[in-house]
């Protein structure tokens, strides 16, 4: 029977479902030249059972569902909101699972190396490790196998990941467990882990960022709309390097789609349907979506958009109402106005030049050359912003 070798490498999301499905463990993940994990089969030990292919969400896309309900909301604890990327919805959903004796599986970042991978949280303290956005593709490792094991033993699991990771775990599980809650976040696209780790290593050396304690891609010290990349280092994290998004060359390169995974430019998991139970996002422009003054007044600190796709998701969200302000949203533009939900990332025509230059001069110099936010880029973005603002006003 065919194996995942028949899958177009440009379409592979790196979800790891094929590795988890292999009964003889003859598939490993290896980094390709662009710094993304790709499955590689040891054909000498492969038994040609085809389970890897049957678990591939590209070849066998899981069933998707339409939107049932939409909500705007935020956690009533201000400290939790400030420590979250948006309004604290992920924290509340995860806390409910942990309080009921279940587990949460989501992405964590290790400050010393910058490596991002999925890990399990069983306690409130462990939950802190998997909060906040990480703009790097996460390595799921053996998490799918452990999730299935927990579910088979009657333990609840909340898994949070990109839409393609949700499709991957669904393709691997092959059934919808009652105790399994799939939560996705609206995804811009996943950047190369190696580009990130090499960049971090370069600034550590150049700027003396010794003994890093915390990395925060969504530091909201200047407000929800003006977040930046914060790195705390030194004794007790007493020193800090903060850069607004456009002033950090890695961050700006990510926003300009310079080093996203190839499949992100033709993502098969965009649109108004999802395999997840719940989808989370920033509720940008919430003031134009018919919301109450109470929700509108929370914009400085962050508001979450919560999109529900299943009855199970609705029931689970209802169980999380305590301590979380929820407001039903009727305006579908809350979703359709978020480009990252509807269409794939636009291919950056300088992507191949970036990688070619990186091969000769290294990651940091390539970022300096191709990811610096120049005056020309700033002017272009301002014109585009003005255009869309005028268009929205008269539409």
C-alpha positions in Angstrom: 0.0 0.0 0.0 1.1 3.6 -0.6 2.9 5.6 2.1 3.1 9.4 2.7 5.8 9.5 0.0 3.0 10.1 -2.4 2.0 13.4 -0.6 3.4 16.5 -2.3 6.1 17.9 0.0 4.8 21.4 -0.7 1.5 20.4 0.9 2.9 18.7 4.0 2.0 20.7 7.1 4.4 18.9 9.5 1.5 18.0 11.8 3.2 14.6 12.7 0.1 12.5 12.4 1.8 10.0 10.1 4.6 9.4 12.7 2.1 8.8 15.4 0.2 6.3 13.2 3.2 4.2 12.2 3.0 0.9 14.1 6.7 0.1 13.6 8.1 3.6 14.2 9.9 3.8 11.0 9.1 7.5 10.3 11.1 10.3 11.8 10.9 14.1 11.6 13.9 15.8 10.1 14.5 19.5 9.3 14.6 20.5 5.7 16.9 23.2 4.3 14.4 25.9 5.1 14.2 24.8 8.8 10.9 23.0 8.8 10.2 19.5 10.1 9.4 16.9 7.4 8.6 13.2 7.8 11.2 10.8 6.5 10.5 7.0 6.1 13.1 4.3 6.9 12.1 2.1 3.9 14.2 -0.8 5.2 11.8 -1.2 8.1 8.6 0.0 6.5 5.9 -2.7 6.3 3.8 -0.8 3.7 0.7 -0.9 5.9 -0.5 2.5 4.7 -1.5 3.8 8.1 0.7 6.9 7.7 -1.2 7.9 4.5 -4.6 7.1 6.1 -3.7 9.5 8.9 -2.6 12.4 6.6 -5.1 15.3 6.8 -4.0 16.4 3.3 -5.0 13.2 1.7 -7.9 12.4 4.0 -9.3 15.7 5.3 -11.4 15.3 8.5 -15.0 16.3 8.5 -15.6 20.1 9.0 -18.5 22.0 10.4 -20.1 25.4 9.9 -20.2 28.2 12.4 -23.0 27.8 15.0 -22.4 30.7 17.3 -19.9 33.6 17.8 -19.0 35.4 21.0 -16.8 38.3 22.1 -15.4 38.1 25.6 -12.7 38.6 28.2 -11.7 37.2 31.6 -12.9 39.3 34.5 -9.5 39.0 36.1 -7.4 41.8 34.7 -4.1 40.1 35.5 -5.1 37.1 33.4 -6.1 39.3 30.5 -2.8 41.2 30.6 -1.0 37.9 30.7 -2.9 36.6 27.6 -2.6 37.4 23.9 -6.2 38.6 23.6 -8.9 38.5 26.3 -7.9 35.3 28.2 -10.3 32.9 26.4 -7.7 30.2 26.1 -6.9 30.4 29.8 -10.5 30.0 30.8 -11.2 27.1 28.5 -8.0 25.4 29.7 -8.6 26.1 33.3 -12.0 24.4 33.1 -10.4 21.2 31.7 -7.7 21.1 34.4 -10.3 21.8 37.2 -12.3 18.8 35.9 -9.3 16.5 36.2 -8.3 16.6 32.5 -5.2 17.7 30.6 -4.4 20.5 28.3 -2.0 20.1 25.3 -0.7 23.3 23.7 2.5 25.0 22.6 5.2 26.0 25.1 8.5 27.9 24.5 11.7 27.0 26.2 13.5 30.4 26.9 17.1 29.1 26.9 16.9 27.8 23.3 13.7 29.3 22.0 12.5 25.9 21.0 8.7 25.6 20.7 6.9 22.3 21.2 3.6 21.0 22.4 3.5 19.8 26.0 0.9 18.8 28.6 -0.4 20.9 31.4 -2.2 19.2 34.3 -1.9 22.0 36.9 -2.5 25.7 37.1 1.3 26.2 37.3 1.9 24.1 34.2 -0.8 26.0 32.4 1.3 29.2 32.5 3.8 27.5 30.2 1.4 27.0 27.4 -0.3 30.4 27.5 0.3 33.2 25.0 1.0 33.1 21.3 4.3 31.7 19.9 4.9 32.8 16.3 6.9 29.7 15.5 5.8 26.3 14.2 5.5 24.0 17.2 6.8 20.4 17.2 4.0 18.1 18.5 6.4 15.2 19.1 4.5 12.2 20.5 1.6 14.2 21.9 -1.0 12.7 19.6 -0.2 9.2 20.9 -0.4 10.4 24.5 -3.7 12.2 23.8 -5.3 9.0 22.5 -4.0 7.1 25.5 -5.5 9.6 27.9 -8.9 9.6 26.1 -8.9 5.8 26.0 -8.5 5.8 29.8 -11.4 8.2 30.3 -9.4 11.4 30.8 -10.5 14.6 29.2 -8.1 16.5 26.9 -8.2 20.0 25.4 -5.8 20.3 22.5 -5.0 23.7 21.1 -3.1 24.2 17.8 -3.2 25.6 14.3 -6.1 24.5 12.0 -3.7 22.0 10.3 -2.7 20.6 13.6 -6.4 20.2 14.5 -6.9 18.4 11.2 -3.9 16.2 12.0 -5.0 15.1 15.4 -8.5 14.4 14.1 -7.1 12.3 11.2 -5.1 10.4 13.7 -7.8 9.7 16.3 -10.3 8.6 13.6 -13.3 9.3 15.9 -14.8 12.1 17.9 -14.2 11.4 21.6 -16.8 13.0 23.9 -14.0 14.0 26.3 -11.9 15.6 23.6 -12.1 19.4 23.0 -10.3 20.7 19.9 -9.5 24.4 20.0 -7.8 26.1 17.1 -6.5 29.6 16.8 -6.8 31.7 13.6 -3.4 31.3 12.0 -1.5 33.8 9.9 1.0 31.1 8.8 3.8 29.2 10.6 7.3 30.6 10.5 10.5 28.4 10.3 11.6 27.1 13.8 15.2 27.2 12.7 15.1 30.8 11.4 13.7 31.8 14.9 16.2 29.8 16.9 19.2 31.1 14.9 17.9 34.6 15.1 17.5 34.3 18.9 21.0 32.8 19.1 22.4 35.8 17.2 20.8 38.5 19.3 21.8 36.6 22.5 25.4 36.8 21.5 25.3 40.3 19.9 23.3 42.0 22.7 24.4 40.0 25.7 21.0 38.4 26.4 22.4 35.9 29.0 20.2 33.6 31.0 16.8 34.2 29.3 13.9 33.7 31.6 10.9 34.6 29.4 10.0 35.2 25.8 6.7 36.9 25.1 5.6 37.5 21.5 2.5 39.4 22.6 3.7 41.8 25.3 0.9 44.3 25.8 2.7 46.9 28.0 1.8 49.5 25.4 -1.7 48.1 24.9 -3.4 45.3 23.0 -3.1 47.1 19.7 0.6 48.0 20.2 2.1 44.7 21.3 5.7 43.7 20.7 8.3 41.0 21.3 9.7 41.0 24.9 12.7 39.0 26.1 13.4 39.0 29.8 16.9 37.9 30.9 19.5 38.0 33.6 19.1 37.4 37.3 15.4 36.9 38.0 14.6 38.2 34.6 15.4 41.8 35.7 16.6 42.9 32.3 14.3 43.3 29.3 14.7 43.7 25.5 11.4 45.0 24.0 10.8 45.7 20.3 7.5 46.7 18.7 6.5 44.3 16.0 7.8 46.2 13.0 11.0 47.1 14.7 12.1 43.5 15.2 13.4 42.0 12.0 12.2 38.4 12.9 8.7 39.7 13.7 8.5 41.9 10.6 9.7 39.0 8.4 7.0 36.9 9.8 4.3 39.5 9.1 5.7 39.9 5.6 5.4 36.1 5.0 9.1 35.9 4.3 9.8 32.5 5.8 6.5 30.7 6.3 6.1 27.0 5.6 5.4 26.3 1.9 1.9 24.9 2.5 0.9 28.1 4.2 0.8 29.9 0.9 -1.9 27.5 -0.3 -3.4 26.5 3.0 -6.2 23.9 2.7 -7.7 24.7 6.1 -8.9 28.3 5.6 -12.6 29.3 5.3 -15.8 29.4 7.2 -15.8 25.7 8.2 -13.5 23.9 10.7 -12.7 20.5 12.1 -12.3 22.2 15.6 -15.0 22.6 18.2 -13.9 26.1 19.1 -11.8 28.7 17.3 -10.1 31.6 19.0 -8.8 34.9 17.7 -8.2 38.6 18.5 -11.5 40.4 18.1 -10.0 43.2 16.1 -12.4 46.1 15.1 -14.9 44.8 17.7 -16.2 48.4 18.1 -17.7 48.1 14.6 -19.6 44.9 15.2 -22.6 46.0 17.3 -21.0 45.2 20.6 -22.0 46.7 24.0 -20.2 49.5 25.8 -18.9 46.9 28.3 -17.1 45.0 25.6 -16.0 48.0 23.7 -14.5 49.5 26.9 -12.1 46.6 27.2 -10.3 47.2 24.0 -7.1 48.6 25.5 -6.3 45.3 27.3 -7.7 42.7 24.8 -10.9 41.1 23.6 -11.2 37.5 22.4 -13.3 36.3 19.5 -14.7 32.9 20.2 -16.2 30.9 17.2 -18.1 27.7 18.0 -18.5 24.9 15.4 -20.0 22.0 17.3 -22.7 21.3 19.9 -20.0 19.9 22.1 -18.2 23.2 21.8 -21.3 25.2 22.8 -21.8 23.0 25.9 -18.2 23.3 26.9 -18.2 27.1 26.5 -21.3 27.3 28.7 -19.4 25.4 31.4 -16.8 28.2 31.3 -19.0 31.2 31.8 -18.0 31.7 35.5 -15.4 34.4 35.7 -15.6 35.1 32.0 -17.7 37.8 30.3 -19.3 36.6 27.1 -21.4 38.5 24.6 -23.1 36.9 21.6 -22.1 38.4 18.2 -24.5 38.4 15.3 -22.3 40.2 12.7 -20.6 37.6 10.5 -18.0 40.2 9.6 -16.4 39.5 12.9 -15.1 36.5 11.1 -15.0 37.4 7.5 -13.1 40.7 8.1 -10.2 38.6 9.5 -8.2 37.8 6.4 -6.2 35.1 8.2 -9.4 33.1 8.7 -10.5 33.3 5.1 -7.5 33.1 2.8 -3.9 31.8 2.8 -0.9 34.0 3.4 0.3 35.9 0.3 3.5 34.5 -1.1 6.5 36.9 -0.6 8.3 37.1 -4.0 11.6 37.7 -2.1 11.3 34.4 -0.2 13.6 32.5 -2.4 16.1 35.4 -2.4 16.0 35.4 1.4 16.8 31.7 1.6 19.5 32.0 -1.0 21.2 34.8 0.8 20.9 33.0 4.1 22.7 30.0 2.7 25.7 32.2 2.0 25.6 34.8 4.8 23.6 33.3 7.6 20.2 33.9 9.1 20.8 37.2 10.9 22.3 39.0 7.9 19.5 37.6 5.6 16.9 39.0 8.1 18.7 42.4 8.1 18.7 42.5 4.3 15.1 41.3 3.6 13.1 41.8 6.8 14.0 45.3 7.9 10.9 47.6 8.0 12.1 50.3 5.6 10.5 53.7 5.0 9.2 52.4 1.6 7.4 49.5 3.3 6.0 51.7 5.9 4.6 54.2 3.3 3.1 51.3 1.2 1.4 49.8 4.3 0.0 53.2 5.2 -1.5 53.7 1.8 -3.1 50.3 1.9 -4.4 50.9 5.4 -5.9 54.2 4.2 -7.5 52.5 1.2 -9.2 49.9 3.3 -10.4 52.4 5.9 -12.1 54.5 3.2 -13.5 51.4 1.5 -15.0 50.2 4.8 -16.5 53.6 5.5 -18.5 53.7 2.3 -19.2 49.9 2.0 
